[in-house]
Amino acid sequence: MPHRTDEVIPAPAADLCLTFANTRYWRGTASPTDELNSADDVVRWAAKAGHLPAAMVKRFERSTALQEEGIELREIIHRCFAAVATGRTPTEDDMGALNAALMESPSRQRVRINGWDVGFPEPLITSLLAPVLWSAADLLVGPQLSHVRQCANPACGWLFLDTSKGGNRRWCSMSACGNRAKAHRHYLRQKEQ
């Protein structure tokens, strides 16, 4: 069978699954912000973040179930890695759901210089989000798992890989939550004086 170059998916970044989980942010607030407000948002995010071939993405246009299914997978991934980040084990239900999604996703049939050959996958959410699912599985069994962190700002909730030299990064970014925490500590010190 000839190789279809339009079905080669680049290998995902190690933290792609965390980036996907972070499409909902300010989780600790009364009104979290969500980037996935429609099925089109899910398709656009997956196509851009996973560098999916245009021919594959086209098969997902006008699929109304994508938003609900995508959000469900995102929340499973978030719960799994939030548990890891806080020193807990993901629940059996979440791991079972993640494994079921992985079983439904296209398999990485052959490695290519520019990515994975996945054949011609069915237009299912698990195909569209295959790079996210592969990233989650690889991260859960790989050496970087101990570097998964959750932002120390309780209003934020972002997940990230701590690649800092000392391995003690606490904030999603110093310019956002880190500076807010510093300003708040400064405010409290000034108030006490």
PyMOL commands that set and color helices and strands:
alter all, ss='L'
color gray80, all
select helices_A, chain A and resi 5-7+16-21+39-49+54-58+66-85+92-104+125-128+130-141+143-147+174-192
alter helices_A, ss='H'
color red, helices_A
select strands_A, chain A and resi 8-9+24-25+33-34+110-112+115-117+148-150+159-161
alter strands_A, ss='S'
color yellow, strands_A
deselect
rebuild
show_as cartoon
